[in-house]
Amino acid sequence: MDKKYIPTKERKQIGRGKNNFPMDKNTIDKIKRKNILSKKITHNNDPEVRKEYNKIRNQVKSRVNKLKREYEKNLSEKAKENPKAIWSYIKSKTKTKEGIGDLHLDPEDTKSDKTEDNSKKAKLLVEYFSSVFTKEPDGKVPSPTPVLVTNDMPYQKIKEEVVLRHLNALKIDKSPGMDKLHPRLLKEIAESLAKPLCIIYNQSLESKTVPNDWKNAMISAIFKKGNKSLAKNYRPVSLTSVVCKIMEKILREFIIEHMKKNNLFSKKQYGFIAGRSTGLQLLEVIDKWTEALDQGLDIDCIYTDFMKAFDKVPHKRLIAKIKKSRCP
């Protein structure tokens, strides 16, 4: 749709070249002059030409190094708000091979045969990613622990101004999903798009269905650690519809509001909740450790990491727990 209705124009990036960072016109002109002098020296090694060449070469080197430092400093200062930029720059400076190399046919056995066929590699990864998810048995799921909830979560219609707020908050450096609707496009036409999206979202809530296109995702296999030839060392990253993700964020806000009003979050819950960061958790733990040391007590600490925890969340039991919290 964007290719059909949005005019595009290719723009050549000037002043980057192999350096991967922008340069001012004065620096570019000096580089051009340096190259011209270099050719002259090749044909005629004139001492005066060489002297000028050496002078400009040193000026260019000094200026390029300064611009590079400034660019890298700017990237690092903005790393938190735009991590993609700094990782793209790092990637441009590395010589690692892109894509996924040969994979063992057994996702966990380094002695098994390998395949270099891309379709077979894709099938191996899909099968492994699918095997990681928790497969729940048919029938009734175990009843969650009862919780005291004062009020049911009220049904709320999504408001146009809320949709507009989320559209304006989109990060334009993110990738689109299968529908190819880029975040930049959605943000640029936010004012015109907010109302029709609001109608679609509310119809989706009322009918308890979502468009089929929103259910599709592009899966990228990202190497995590270990042996790169084993499928088990890759994790799936799904690129879903940005429009769908906006609706998900709005619904999350509704659920979080209900959970907070009814005190359904544990006091030990940190992270993923506003005002309850993991940094705050660390301060609280250090305070308890300090108190224990002052009393002459020993401290034993156990750290637990659940392998592929997000993928292994049992969906049926999760839904049962949400219903127990009286969310519609």
Backbone torsions as a table, in degrees:
resi	resn	phi	psi	omega
1	MET	NA	-43.3	-179.5
2	ASP	-65.5	-37.1	179.4
3	LYS	-67.6	-30.3	-176.8
4	LYS	-78.2	-39.4	-171.2
5	TYR	-110.0	-11.6	-178.0
6	ILE	-110.1	117.4	179.4
7	PRO	-67.6	138.5	-179.9
8	THR	-125.2	155.6	178.8
9	LYS	-144.7	127.7	178.4
10	GLU	-75.0	131.1	-179.7
11	ARG	-119.4	121.6	-179.4
12	LYS	-75.0	129.7	178.3
13	GLN	-79.0	120.8	-178.2
14	ILE	-99.5	138.7	172.9
15	GLY	84.5	24.7	176.6
16	ARG	-116.0	-61.2	-179.2
17	GLY	56.1	-141.2	-177.0
18	LYS	-75.6	-9.9	-176.0
19	ASN	-78.4	-22.3	177.1
20	ASN	65.1	20.8	173.7
21	PHE	-145.4	151.1	-175.1
22	PRO	-69.4	148.0	178.0
23	MET	-130.8	149.6	179.8
24	ASP	-77.0	165.4	-175.4
25	LYS	-61.8	-38.6	-178.8
26	ASN	-61.0	-42.4	178.9
27	THR	-66.3	-41.3	179.6
28	ILE	-62.5	-42.4	179.1
29	ASP	-62.6	-39.3	179.1
30	LYS	-66.5	-38.4	178.1
31	ILE	-63.7	-42.0	178.1
32	LYS	-62.6	-43.2	179.3
33	ARG	-63.8	-40.9	178.2
34	LYS	-60.3	-42.1	-179.8
35	ASN	-66.4	-38.0	178.0
36	ILE	-64.3	-44.6	179.2
37	LEU	-64.5	-35.6	179.1
38	SER	-61.9	-40.5	178.4
39	LYS	-67.7	-37.3	178.7
40	LYS	-63.9	-40.6	179.6
41	ILE	-63.7	-36.5	180.0
42	THR	-61.6	-40.8	-178.0
43	HIS	-86.2	-33.0	-177.4
44	ASN	-148.7	105.3	-175.1
45	ASN	-77.2	68.1	179.5
46	ASP	-77.2	129.0	-178.5
47	PRO	-57.6	-38.6	-179.0
48	GLU	-68.1	-40.1	178.0
49	VAL	-65.0	-43.2	179.2
50	ARG	-63.0	-38.9	179.6
51	LYS	-62.3	-44.9	178.5
52	GLU	-65.1	-40.8	179.3
53	TYR	-59.7	-48.5	-179.3
54	ASN	-59.8	-39.4	-180.0
55	LYS	-64.4	-49.5	-178.9
56	ILE	-68.0	-38.7	177.8
57	ARG	-57.5	-44.3	179.8
58	ASN	-66.5	-38.5	177.8
59	GLN	-64.2	-44.1	179.5
60	VAL	-62.6	-46.1	-179.0
61	LYS	-59.9	-45.3	179.8
62	SER	-64.1	-43.7	-178.3
63	ARG	-68.0	-43.8	-179.9
64	VAL	-62.8	-42.6	178.6
65	ASN	-62.5	-38.9	178.7
66	LYS	-66.3	-45.7	178.7
67	LEU	-62.1	-38.7	179.5
68	LYS	-63.8	-45.3	178.7
69	ARG	-61.5	-42.8	-180.0
70	GLU	-64.8	-41.8	-180.0
71	TYR	-64.8	-45.2	-179.6
72	GLU	-67.0	-36.3	177.1
73	LYS	-64.5	-43.1	178.5
74	ASN	-63.0	-40.3	177.7
75	LEU	-62.5	-44.9	-177.9
76	SER	-67.0	-35.8	179.4
77	GLU	-68.8	-29.4	-179.2
78	LYS	-103.7	15.3	-176.2
79	ALA	-61.5	-35.9	-176.9
80	LYS	-68.8	-41.8	-177.9
81	GLU	-83.9	-22.6	179.1
82	ASN	-141.8	70.4	-178.2
83	PRO	-64.9	-26.0	-177.7
84	LYS	-62.2	-36.6	-177.8
85	ALA	-63.8	-45.1	-177.5
86	ILE	-70.4	-35.8	179.0
87	TRP	-70.9	-33.7	176.3
88	SER	-65.0	-39.1	179.2
89	TYR	-66.8	-44.0	178.7
90	ILE	-61.4	-41.8	-179.9
91	LYS	-62.6	-37.3	-179.5
92	SER	-67.7	-21.1	-178.4
93	LYS	-94.5	-8.9	-179.6
94	THR	-97.7	159.2	-178.3
95	LYS	-111.5	19.9	-179.5
96	THR	-70.5	148.5	-179.1
97	LYS	-73.2	129.9	179.0
98	GLU	-79.8	159.1	179.4
99	GLY	84.4	-176.3	-178.0
100	ILE	-105.3	128.6	-180.0
101	GLY	-76.0	-165.5	179.0
102	ASP	-60.5	140.9	-179.6
103	LEU	-118.4	144.4	173.4
104	HIS	-69.3	142.9	-179.1
105	LEU	-66.0	-29.9	172.6
106	ASP	-95.4	118.0	-174.1
107	PRO	-61.4	-12.3	-177.3
108	GLU	-125.1	4.9	-174.8
109	ASP	-120.5	113.6	-179.5
110	THR	-74.5	-10.0	179.9
111	LYS	-91.1	-10.2	-179.7
112	SER	-75.4	163.0	-179.5
113	ASP	-64.3	158.4	179.1
114	LYS	-108.6	159.2	174.0
115	THR	-129.6	142.7	176.7
116	GLU	-110.1	-2.0	-179.8
117	ASP	-73.6	125.1	-175.6
118	ASN	-62.8	-39.6	-179.9
119	SER	-66.0	-37.3	177.8
120	LYS	-70.1	-37.6	177.5
121	LYS	-64.2	-41.7	179.0
122	ALA	-62.6	-42.0	178.9
123	LYS	-63.9	-41.8	178.1
124	LEU	-59.2	-45.7	-178.7
125	LEU	-66.7	-42.6	178.7
126	VAL	-60.6	-45.9	-179.6
127	GLU	-63.3	-39.8	-179.9
128	TYR	-69.5	-45.7	179.7
129	PHE	-59.4	-38.9	179.5
130	SER	-67.2	-33.7	-177.0
131	SER	-71.9	-20.5	-176.4
132	VAL	-74.5	-32.1	-176.7
133	PHE	-64.8	147.3	179.0
134	THR	-72.3	122.4	178.0
135	LYS	-98.1	108.4	-176.4
136	GLU	-86.6	144.9	178.7
137	PRO	-70.2	155.7	176.9
138	ASP	-67.6	159.6	177.8
139	GLY	103.8	-169.9	-175.8
140	LYS	-72.1	136.5	177.8
141	VAL	-88.2	155.9	178.0
142	PRO	-56.5	141.7	-178.5
143	SER	-74.5	129.8	179.5
144	PRO	-66.1	162.1	176.9
145	THR	-61.6	128.8	-179.0
146	PRO	-59.6	141.7	176.7
147	VAL	-128.1	147.9	-180.0
148	LEU	-85.6	113.0	179.5
149	VAL	-120.4	122.1	-176.1
150	THR	-70.1	-45.2	-175.5
151	ASN	-132.7	149.5	172.3
152	ASP	-68.6	151.8	174.9
153	MET	-69.6	120.9	-176.6
154	PRO	-70.4	148.8	174.9
155	TYR	-73.2	127.6	-178.8
156	GLN	-122.6	134.6	172.7
157	LYS	-81.6	142.9	177.9
158	ILE	-77.6	129.7	-177.1
159	LYS	-93.3	150.4	-177.4
160	GLU	-60.3	-39.7	-178.4
161	GLU	-66.9	-28.4	177.5
162	VAL	-70.5	-42.6	177.7
163	VAL	-61.7	-43.3	179.9
164	LEU	-62.0	-40.1	179.1
165	ARG	-61.4	-42.2	-179.6
166	HIS	-71.2	-35.6	177.3
167	LEU	-64.4	-42.7	-179.9
168	ASN	-70.1	-19.7	-179.0
169	ALA	-90.4	-1.2	-178.6
170	LEU	-62.2	142.0	175.8
171	LYS	-92.6	119.3	-171.7
172	ILE	-74.5	-8.0	179.6
173	ASP	-90.0	-0.6	179.0
174	LYS	-79.3	161.8	-177.8
175	SER	-91.0	150.6	176.8
176	PRO	-79.8	170.9	177.4
177	GLY	-95.0	-155.8	-178.1
178	MET	-64.3	-26.5	-178.5
179	ASP	-77.0	-6.8	176.8
180	LYS	64.9	15.5	177.1
181	LEU	-83.9	104.1	-174.3
182	HIS	-73.9	142.2	178.7
183	PRO	-54.3	-35.0	-179.8
184	ARG	-64.1	-42.4	178.3
185	LEU	-61.1	-47.0	-178.8
186	LEU	-62.0	-38.3	-179.5
187	LYS	-70.8	-38.7	-178.5
188	GLU	-64.5	-34.9	-177.3
189	ILE	-109.2	29.2	-175.7
190	ALA	-56.2	-44.3	-177.3
191	GLU	-59.6	-40.6	-178.6
192	SER	-80.3	-25.6	-172.5
193	LEU	-89.9	-22.8	-173.1
194	ALA	-57.8	-45.7	-176.5
195	LYS	-67.0	-52.9	179.1
196	PRO	-60.2	-36.5	177.5
197	LEU	-66.0	-39.5	178.2
198	CYS	-59.0	-42.3	178.9
199	ILE	-63.6	-45.1	179.8
200	ILE	-62.1	-44.6	-179.3
201	TYR	-60.5	-46.4	-178.0
202	ASN	-68.5	-36.5	175.4
203	GLN	-64.8	-37.1	178.0
204	SER	-63.9	-42.2	178.9
205	LEU	-65.9	-43.3	-178.3
206	GLU	-66.8	-39.3	-178.8
207	SER	-87.3	-10.3	-178.9
208	LYS	58.6	36.3	176.8
209	THR	-136.8	159.9	174.9
210	VAL	-127.2	152.1	177.6
211	PRO	-56.1	143.3	-177.8
212	ASN	-58.8	-34.7	-179.7
213	ASP	-61.0	-27.6	-179.1
214	TRP	-74.9	-15.3	-178.2
215	LYS	-87.2	-10.5	-178.4
216	ASN	-92.9	149.4	179.9
217	ALA	-145.8	150.4	171.4
218	MET	-92.9	124.3	-176.9
219	ILE	-100.0	124.3	174.3
220	SER	-108.9	133.0	178.1
221	ALA	-91.3	116.2	-178.1
222	ILE	-107.0	124.9	178.8
223	PHE	-66.4	135.1	-178.2
224	LYS	-102.7	-66.4	177.5
225	LYS	-167.3	168.5	178.6
226	GLY	91.3	-149.2	-177.4
227	ASN	-79.4	121.6	-177.1
228	LYS	-71.1	-11.7	-178.8
229	SER	-92.5	4.1	178.5
230	LEU	-109.4	128.6	-178.2
231	ALA	-62.2	-27.4	-176.9
232	LYS	-66.8	-15.8	-177.7
233	ASN	-95.0	14.7	176.3
234	TYR	-116.2	148.2	176.8
235	ARG	-120.1	146.1	-178.8
236	PRO	-85.2	137.4	173.0
237	VAL	-120.7	123.3	-176.1
238	SER	-97.6	128.2	173.2
239	LEU	-99.9	102.2	-177.5
240	THR	-103.5	174.0	-178.2
241	SER	-60.2	129.3	178.5
242	VAL	-64.5	-37.7	178.5
243	VAL	-60.9	-41.8	178.7
244	CYS	-67.0	-39.7	-178.8
245	LYS	-64.9	-30.6	176.5
246	ILE	-64.2	-44.9	178.1
247	MET	-62.4	-41.3	178.8
248	GLU	-60.5	-40.6	179.3
249	LYS	-64.9	-39.7	179.4
250	ILE	-65.4	-44.8	178.6
251	LEU	-64.1	-36.8	176.7
252	ARG	-60.5	-40.9	178.4
253	GLU	-60.8	-40.9	178.1
254	PHE	-61.5	-46.7	-177.0
255	ILE	-66.7	-44.1	179.1
256	ILE	-60.0	-42.4	179.3
257	GLU	-60.5	-44.1	178.8
258	HIS	-64.7	-43.9	-179.2
259	MET	-63.5	-39.8	-180.0
260	LYS	-68.4	-42.7	-179.1
261	LYS	-60.7	-32.3	-177.3
262	ASN	-102.1	12.4	177.6
263	ASN	51.9	46.5	-176.9
264	LEU	-91.1	-7.5	176.4
265	PHE	-89.0	135.4	176.5
266	SER	-65.0	146.7	176.6
267	LYS	-66.8	-14.1	178.9
268	LYS	-93.2	3.3	179.7
269	GLN	-82.2	121.0	176.7
270	TYR	-128.8	148.4	-178.8
271	GLY	86.3	144.1	178.0
272	PHE	70.3	6.4	177.2
273	ILE	-131.4	133.3	-179.7
274	ALA	-61.1	132.2	179.1
275	GLY	82.4	3.3	-179.5
276	ARG	-131.4	60.1	-176.5
277	SER	-75.9	163.3	176.8
278	THR	-68.5	-23.3	174.8
279	GLY	-64.8	-39.7	176.8
280	LEU	-65.2	-38.0	177.2
281	GLN	-61.1	-43.2	179.7
282	LEU	-62.4	-41.5	178.4
283	LEU	-62.3	-41.8	179.9
284	GLU	-65.6	-41.8	179.4
285	VAL	-64.5	-44.4	179.2
286	ILE	-61.8	-38.3	178.2
287	ASP	-61.7	-42.4	179.2
288	LYS	-68.1	-39.2	178.5
289	TRP	-64.2	-42.6	179.8
290	THR	-62.1	-42.4	178.7
291	GLU	-62.6	-41.3	179.7
292	ALA	-65.5	-41.8	179.3
293	LEU	-65.3	-37.4	177.9
294	ASP	-63.0	-29.0	179.9
295	GLN	-90.9	4.3	178.7
296	GLY	74.7	23.1	-178.5
297	LEU	-92.2	156.7	174.8
298	ASP	-85.0	154.9	178.5
299	ILE	-122.8	123.4	173.8
300	ASP	-114.0	132.2	-176.3
301	CYS	-125.7	129.2	177.8
302	ILE	-118.6	122.2	177.8
303	TYR	-104.2	130.0	-178.3
304	THR	-119.1	132.6	176.8
305	ASP	-126.3	117.4	-179.5
306	PHE	-86.3	119.2	-178.7
307	MET	-64.8	126.5	178.9
308	LYS	50.2	44.8	-174.8
309	ALA	-58.6	-43.4	-177.2
310	PHE	-64.3	-42.1	-178.4
311	ASP	-68.3	-28.0	-173.6
312	LYS	-91.9	3.6	177.9
313	VAL	-62.7	122.0	179.7
314	PRO	-73.2	114.6	-172.1
315	HIS	-64.2	-41.2	-178.9
316	LYS	-62.0	-43.8	179.7
317	ARG	-69.7	-32.9	176.8
318	LEU	-64.4	-44.8	178.8
319	ILE	-63.5	-40.1	178.6
320	ALA	-61.3	-39.9	-179.9
321	LYS	-69.2	-37.7	177.7
322	ILE	-63.8	-42.3	178.5
323	LYS	-64.3	-36.6	179.3
324	LYS	-64.7	-25.9	177.6
325	SER	-84.9	6.7	176.5
326	ARG	63.6	41.3	170.4
327	CYS	-95.4	136.1	-176.2
328	PRO	-68.1	NA	NA
